[in-house]
Amino acid sequence: MKFMRIAIDTSKHVFTFHGIDEQDRPTLRRELKRSQVEAFFSKQEATEVILEACGGSHH
């Protein structure tokens, strides 16, 4: 499936992925372990990725 954008909500062990299509409809909601992230993206077409940043992200 082709996604227009994928947003990643990060945590220590599990990342939550949210994807939308060209009409801004949600088409993906998946939780992956850190070890599964690279394999997931290797199967996707090029897309915009948005990564969550919290108040402590600059440390």
Distance bins in CASP14 RR format, pairs under 12 A and 6 or more apart:
PFRMAT RR
TARGET T0000
AUTHOR 0000-0000-0000
RMODE 2
METHOD distances of the structure
MODEL  1
1 19 0 0 0 0 1 0 0 0 0 0 0
1 20 0 0 0 0 0 1 0 0 0 0 0
1 21 0 0 0 0 1 0 0 0 0 0 0
1 22 0 0 0 0 0 1 0 0 0 0 0
1 25 0 0 0 0 0 1 0 0 0 0 0
1 27 1 0 0 1 0 0 0 0 0 0 0
1 28 1 0 0 1 0 0 0 0 0 0 0
1 30 0 0 0 0 0 1 0 0 0 0 0
1 40 0 0 0 0 0 1 0 0 0 0 0
1 43 0 0 0 0 1 0 0 0 0 0 0
1 44 0 0 0 0 1 0 0 0 0 0 0
1 45 0 0 0 0 1 0 0 0 0 0 0
1 47 0 0 0 0 0 1 0 0 0 0 0
2 19 0 0 0 0 0 1 0 0 0 0 0
2 20 0 0 0 0 0 1 0 0 0 0 0
2 21 1 0 0 1 0 0 0 0 0 0 0
2 22 0 0 0 0 1 0 0 0 0 0 0
2 27 0 0 0 0 1 0 0 0 0 0 0
2 28 0 0 0 0 0 1 0 0 0 0 0
2 43 0 0 0 0 0 1 0 0 0 0 0
2 44 0 0 0 0 1 0 0 0 0 0 0
2 45 1 0 1 0 0 0 0 0 0 0 0
2 46 0 0 0 0 1 0 0 0 0 0 0
2 47 1 0 0 1 0 0 0 0 0 0 0
2 48 0 0 0 0 0 1 0 0 0 0 0
3 17 0 0 0 0 1 0 0 0 0 0 0
3 18 0 0 0 0 1 0 0 0 0 0 0
3 19 1 0 1 0 0 0 0 0 0 0 0
3 20 1 0 0 1 0 0 0 0 0 0 0
3 21 1 0 0 1 0 0 0 0 0 0 0
3 22 0 0 0 0 1 0 0 0 0 0 0
3 23 0 0 0 0 0 1 0 0 0 0 0
3 24 0 0 0 0 0 1 0 0 0 0 0
3 25 0 0 0 0 0 1 0 0 0 0 0
3 26 0 0 0 0 0 1 0 0 0 0 0
3 27 1 0 0 1 0 0 0 0 0 0 0
3 28 1 0 0 1 0 0 0 0 0 0 0
3 29 0 0 0 0 0 1 0 0 0 0 0
3 30 0 0 0 0 0 1 0 0 0 0 0
3 40 0 0 0 0 0 1 0 0 0 0 0
3 41 0 0 0 0 0 1 0 0 0 0 0
3 43 0 0 0 0 0 1 0 0 0 0 0
3 44 1 0 0 1 0 0 0 0 0 0 0
3 45 1 0 0 1 0 0 0 0 0 0 0
3 46 0 0 0 0 0 1 0 0 0 0 0
3 47 1 0 1 0 0 0 0 0 0 0 0
3 48 0 0 0 0 1 0 0 0 0 0 0
3 49 0 0 0 0 1 0 0 0 0 0 0
3 50 0 0 0 0 0 1 0 0 0 0 0
4 18 0 0 0 0 0 1 0 0 0 0 0
4 19 1 0 0 1 0 0 0 0 0 0 0
4 20 1 0 1 0 0 0 0 0 0 0 0
4 21 1 0 1 0 0 0 0 0 0 0 0
4 22 1 0 1 0 0 0 0 0 0 0 0
4 23 0 0 0 0 1 0 0 0 0 0 0
4 24 1 0 0 1 0 0 0 0 0 0 0
4 25 0 0 0 0 1 0 0 0 0 0 0
4 26 0 0 0 0 0 1 0 0 0 0 0
4 27 0 0 0 0 1 0 0 0 0 0 0
4 28 0 0 0 0 0 1 0 0 0 0 0
4 44 0 0 0 0 0 1 0 0 0 0 0
4 45 0 0 0 0 0 1 0 0 0 0 0
4 46 0 0 0 0 0 1 0 0 0 0 0
4 47 1 0 0 1 0 0 0 0 0 0 0
4 48 1 0 0 1 0 0 0 0 0 0 0
4 49 0 0 0 0 0 1 0 0 0 0 0
4 50 0 0 0 0 0 1 0 0 0 0 0
5 17 0 0 0 0 0 1 0 0 0 0 0
5 18 0 0 0 0 1 0 0 0 0 0 0
5 19 1 0 0 1 0 0 0 0 0 0 0
5 20 1 0 1 0 0 0 0 0 0 0 0
5 21 0 0 0 0 1 0 0 0 0 0 0
5 22 0 0 0 0 1 0 0 0 0 0 0
5 23 0 0 0 0 0 1 0 0 0 0 0
5 24 0 0 0 0 1 0 0 0 0 0 0
5 25 0 0 0 0 0 1 0 0 0 0 0
5 26 0 0 0 0 0 1 0 0 0 0 0
5 27 0 0 0 0 0 1 0 0 0 0 0
5 28 0 0 0 0 1 0 0 0 0 0 0
5 44 0 0 0 0 0 1 0 0 0 0 0
5 46 0 0 0 0 0 1 0 0 0 0 0
5 47 1 0 0 1 0 0 0 0 0 0 0
5 48 1 0 1 0 0 0 0 0 0 0 0
5 49 1 0 0 1 0 0 0 0 0 0 0
5 50 1 0 0 1 0 0 0 0 0 0 0
5 51 0 0 0 0 0 1 0 0 0 0 0
6 15 0 0 0 0 0 1 0 0 0 0 0
6 16 0 0 0 0 0 1 0 0 0 0 0
6 17 1 0 1 0 0 0 0 0 0 0 0
6 18 1 0 0 1 0 0 0 0 0 0 0
6 19 1 0 1 0 0 0 0 0 0 0 0
6 20 0 0 0 0 1 0 0 0 0 0 0
6 21 0 0 0 0 0 1 0 0 0 0 0
6 26 0 0 0 0 0 1 0 0 0 0 0
6 27 0 0 0 0 1 0 0 0 0 0 0
6 28 1 0 0 1 0 0 0 0 0 0 0
6 29 0 0 0 0 0 1 0 0 0 0 0
6 30 0 0 0 0 1 0 0 0 0 0 0
6 32 0 0 0 0 0 1 0 0 0 0 0
6 37 0 0 0 0 0 1 0 0 0 0 0
6 40 0 0 0 0 1 0 0 0 0 0 0
6 41 0 0 0 0 1 0 0 0 0 0 0
6 44 1 0 0 1 0 0 0 0 0 0 0
6 45 0 0 0 0 0 1 0 0 0 0 0
6 46 0 0 0 0 0 1 0 0 0 0 0
6 47 1 0 1 0 0 0 0 0 0 0 0
6 48 1 0 0 1 0 0 0 0 0 0 0
6 49 1 0 1 0 0 0 0 0 0 0 0
6 50 1 0 0 1 0 0 0 0 0 0 0
6 51 0 0 0 0 1 0 0 0 0 0 0
6 52 0 0 0 0 0 1 0 0 0 0 0
7 15 0 0 0 0 0 1 0 0 0 0 0
7 16 0 0 0 0 1 0 0 0 0 0 0
7 17 1 0 0 1 0 0 0 0 0 0 0
7 18 1 0 1 0 0 0 0 0 0 0 0
7 19 1 0 0 1 0 0 0 0 0 0 0
7 20 0 0 0 0 1 0 0 0 0 0 0
7 26 0 0 0 0 0 1 0 0 0 0 0
7 28 0 0 0 0 1 0 0 0 0 0 0
7 29 0 0 0 0 0 1 0 0 0 0 0
7 30 0 0 0 0 0 1 0 0 0 0 0
7 47 0 0 0 0 0 1 0 0 0 0 0
7 48 0 0 0 0 1 0 0 0 0 0 0
7 49 1 0 0 1 0 0 0 0 0 0 0
7 50 1 0 1 0 0 0 0 0 0 0 0
7 51 1 0 0 1 0 0 0 0 0 0 0
7 52 1 0 0 1 0 0 0 0 0 0 0
7 53 0 0 0 0 0 1 0 0 0 0 0
8 14 0 0 0 0 0 1 0 0 0 0 0
8 15 1 0 1 0 0 0 0 0 0 0 0
8 16 1 0 0 1 0 0 0 0 0 0 0
8 17 1 0 1 0 0 0 0 0 0 0 0
8 18 1 0 0 1 0 0 0 0 0 0 0
8 19 0 0 0 0 1 0 0 0 0 0 0
8 28 0 0 0 0 0 1 0 0 0 0 0
8 29 0 0 0 0 0 1 0 0 0 0 0
8 30 0 0 0 0 0 1 0 0 0 0 0
8 31 0 0 0 0 0 1 0 0 0 0 0
8 32 0 0 0 0 1 0 0 0 0 0 0
8 34 0 0 0 0 0 1 0 0 0 0 0
8 37 0 0 0 0 1 0 0 0 0 0 0
8 40 0 0 0 0 0 1 0 0 0 0 0
8 41 0 0 0 0 1 0 0 0 0 0 0
8 47 0 0 0 0 0 1 0 0 0 0 0
8 48 0 0 0 0 0 1 0 0 0 0 0
8 49 1 0 0 1 0 0 0 0 0 0 0
8 50 1 0 0 1 0 0 0 0 0 0 0
8 51 1 0 1 0 0 0 0 0 0 0 0
8 52 1 0 0 1 0 0 0 0 0 0 0
8 53 0 0 0 0 0 1 0 0 0 0 0
9 15 1 0 0 1 0 0 0 0 0 0 0
9 16 1 0 1 0 0 0 0 0 0 0 0
9 17 1 0 0 1 0 0 0 0 0 0 0
9 18 1 0 0 1 0 0 0 0 0 0 0
9 19 0 0 0 0 0 1 0 0 0 0 0
9 29 0 0 0 0 0 1 0 0 0 0 0
9 30 0 0 0 0 0 1 0 0 0 0 0
9 31 0 0 0 0 1 0 0 0 0 0 0
9 32 0 0 0 0 0 1 0 0 0 0 0
9 50 0 0 0 0 1 0 0 0 0 0 0
9 51 0 0 0 0 1 0 0 0 0 0 0
9 52 1 0 1 0 0 0 0 0 0 0 0
9 53 0 0 0 0 0 1 0 0 0 0 0
9 54 0 0 0 0 0 1 0 0 0 0 0
10 16 0 0 0 0 1 0 0 0 0 0 0
10 17 0 0 0 0 0 1 0 0 0 0 0
10 31 0 0 0 0 0 1 0 0 0 0 0
10 32 0 0 0 0 0 1 0 0 0 0 0
10 34 0 0 0 0 1 0 0 0 0 0 0
10 37 0 0 0 0 1 0 0 0 0 0 0
10 49 0 0 0 0 0 1 0 0 0 0 0
10 50 0 0 0 0 0 1 0 0 0 0 0
10 51 1 0 0 1 0 0 0 0 0 0 0
10 52 1 0 1 0 0 0 0 0 0 0 0
10 53 0 0 0 0 1 0 0 0 0 0 0
10 54 0 0 0 0 1 0 0 0 0 0 0
10 56 0 0 0 0 0 1 0 0 0 0 0
10 57 0 0 0 0 1 0 0 0 0 0 0
11 31 0 0 0 0 1 0 0 0 0 0 0
11 32 0 0 0 0 0 1 0 0 0 0 0
11 33 0 0 0 0 0 1 0 0 0 0 0
11 34 0 0 0 0 1 0 0 0 0 0 0
11 52 0 0 0 0 1 0 0 0 0 0 0
11 54 0 0 0 0 0 1 0 0 0 0 0
12 33 0 0 0 0 0 1 0 0 0 0 0
12 34 0 0 0 0 1 0 0 0 0 0 0
13 31 0 0 0 0 1 0 0 0 0 0 0
13 32 0 0 0 0 0 1 0 0 0 0 0
13 33 1 0 0 1 0 0 0 0 0 0 0
13 34 1 0 0 1 0 0 0 0 0 0 0
13 35 0 0 0 0 1 0 0 0 0 0 0
13 36 0 0 0 0 0 1 0 0 0 0 0
13 37 0 0 0 0 0 1 0 0 0 0 0
14 30 0 0 0 0 0 1 0 0 0 0 0
14 31 1 0 1 0 0 0 0 0 0 0 0
14 32 1 0 0 1 0 0 0 0 0 0 0
14 33 1 0 1 0 0 0 0 0 0 0 0
14 34 1 0 0 1 0 0 0 0 0 0 0
14 35 0 0 0 0 0 1 0 0 0 0 0
14 36 0 0 0 0 1 0 0 0 0 0 0
14 37 0 0 0 0 0 1 0 0 0 0 0
15 29 0 0 0 0 0 1 0 0 0 0 0
15 30 0 0 0 0 1 0 0 0 0 0 0
15 31 1 0 0 1 0 0 0 0 0 0 0
15 32 1 0 1 0 0 0 0 0 0 0 0
15 33 1 0 0 1 0 0 0 0 0 0 0
15 34 1 0 0 1 0 0 0 0 0 0 0
15 35 0 0 0 0 0 1 0 0 0 0 0
15 36 0 0 0 0 1 0 0 0 0 0 0
15 37 1 0 0 1 0 0 0 0 0 0 0
15 38 0 0 0 0 0 1 0 0 0 0 0
15 40 0 0 0 0 1 0 0 0 0 0 0
15 41 0 0 0 0 0 1 0 0 0 0 0
15 49 0 0 0 0 0 1 0 0 0 0 0
15 51 0 0 0 0 1 0 0 0 0 0 0
15 52 0 0 0 0 1 0 0 0 0 0 0
16 28 0 0 0 0 0 1 0 0 0 0 0
16 29 1 0 0 1 0 0 0 0 0 0 0
16 30 1 0 0 1 0 0 0 0 0 0 0
16 31 1 0 1 0 0 0 0 0 0 0 0
16 32 0 0 0 0 1 0 0 0 0 0 0
16 33 0 0 0 0 0 1 0 0 0 0 0
16 37 0 0 0 0 0 1 0 0 0 0 0
16 51 0 0 0 0 0 1 0 0 0 0 0
16 52 0 0 0 0 1 0 0 0 0 0 0
17 26 0 0 0 0 0 1 0 0 0 0 0
17 27 0 0 0 0 0 1 0 0 0 0 0
17 28 1 0 1 0 0 0 0 0 0 0 0
17 29 1 0 0 1 0 0 0 0 0 0 0
17 30 1 0 1 0 0 0 0 0 0 0 0
17 31 1 0 0 1 0 0 0 0 0 0 0
17 32 1 0 0 1 0 0 0 0 0 0 0
17 33 0 0 0 0 0 1 0 0 0 0 0
17 36 0 0 0 0 0 1 0 0 0 0 0
17 37 0 0 0 0 1 0 0 0 0 0 0
17 40 1 0 0 1 0 0 0 0 0 0 0
17 41 0 0 0 0 1 0 0 0 0 0 0
17 44 0 0 0 0 0 1 0 0 0 0 0
17 47 0 0 0 0 0 1 0 0 0 0 0
17 49 0 0 0 0 1 0 0 0 0 0 0
17 50 0 0 0 0 0 1 0 0 0 0 0
17 51 0 0 0 0 0 1 0 0 0 0 0
17 52 0 0 0 0 0 1 0 0 0 0 0
18 24 0 0 0 0 0 1 0 0 0 0 0
18 25 0 0 0 0 0 1 0 0 0 0 0
18 26 1 0 0 1 0 0 0 0 0 0 0
18 27 0 0 0 0 1 0 0 0 0 0 0
18 28 1 0 0 1 0 0 0 0 0 0 0
18 29 1 0 1 0 0 0 0 0 0 0 0
18 30 0 0 0 0 1 0 0 0 0 0 0
18 31 0 0 0 0 0 1 0 0 0 0 0
18 49 0 0 0 0 0 1 0 0 0 0 0
18 50 0 0 0 0 1 0 0 0 0 0 0
18 51 0 0 0 0 0 1 0 0 0 0 0
18 52 0 0 0 0 0 1 0 0 0 0 0
19 25 0 0 0 0 1 0 0 0 0 0 0
19 26 1 0 0 1 0 0 0 0 0 0 0
19 27 1 0 1 0 0 0 0 0 0 0 0
19 28 1 1 0 0 0 0 0 0 0 0 0
19 29 1 0 0 1 0 0 0 0 0 0 0
19 30 0 0 0 0 1 0 0 0 0 0 0
19 40 0 0 0 0 0 1 0 0 0 0 0
19 44 0 0 0 0 0 1 0 0 0 0 0
19 47 0 0 0 0 1 0 0 0 0 0 0
19 48 0 0 0 0 0 1 0 0 0 0 0
19 49 0 0 0 0 1 0 0 0 0 0 0
19 50 0 0 0 0 1 0 0 0 0 0 0
20 26 1 0 1 0 0 0 0 0 0 0 0
20 27 1 0 0 1 0 0 0 0 0 0 0
20 28 1 0 0 1 0 0 0 0 0 0 0
20 29 0 0 0 0 0 1 0 0 0 0 0
20 47 0 0 0 0 1 0 0 0 0 0 0
20 48 0 0 0 0 1 0 0 0 0 0 0
20 50 0 0 0 0 0 1 0 0 0 0 0
21 27 1 0 1 0 0 0 0 0 0 0 0
21 28 0 0 0 0 1 0 0 0 0 0 0
21 47 0 0 0 0 0 1 0 0 0 0 0
22 47 0 0 0 0 0 1 0 0 0 0 0
22 48 0 0 0 0 0 1 0 0 0 0 0
27 47 0 0 0 0 0 1 0 0 0 0 0
28 40 0 0 0 0 0 1 0 0 0 0 0
28 44 0 0 0 0 1 0 0 0 0 0 0
28 47 0 0 0 0 0 1 0 0 0 0 0
30 36 0 0 0 0 1 0 0 0 0 0 0
30 37 0 0 0 0 0 1 0 0 0 0 0
30 40 1 0 0 1 0 0 0 0 0 0 0
30 44 0 0 0 0 0 1 0 0 0 0 0
31 37 0 0 0 0 0 1 0 0 0 0 0
31 40 0 0 0 0 0 1 0 0 0 0 0
32 38 0 0 0 0 1 0 0 0 0 0 0
32 39 0 0 0 0 1 0 0 0 0 0 0
32 40 1 0 1 0 0 0 0 0 0 0 0
32 41 0 0 0 0 1 0 0 0 0 0 0
32 43 0 0 0 0 0 1 0 0 0 0 0
33 39 0 0 0 0 0 1 0 0 0 0 0
33 40 0 0 0 0 0 1 0 0 0 0 0
34 40 0 0 0 0 0 1 0 0 0 0 0
36 42 0 0 0 0 0 1 0 0 0 0 0
36 43 0 0 0 0 0 1 0 0 0 0 0
37 43 0 0 0 0 0 1 0 0 0 0 0
37 44 0 0 0 0 0 1 0 0 0 0 0
37 49 0 0 0 0 0 1 0 0 0 0 0
37 51 0 0 0 0 0 1 0 0 0 0 0
38 44 0 0 0 0 0 1 0 0 0 0 0
40 47 0 0 0 0 0 1 0 0 0 0 0
40 49 0 0 0 0 0 1 0 0 0 0 0
41 47 0 0 0 0 1 0 0 0 0 0 0
41 49 0 0 0 0 1 0 0 0 0 0 0
51 57 0 0 0 0 1 0 0 0 0 0 0
53 59 0 0 0 0 0 1 0 0 0 0 0
END
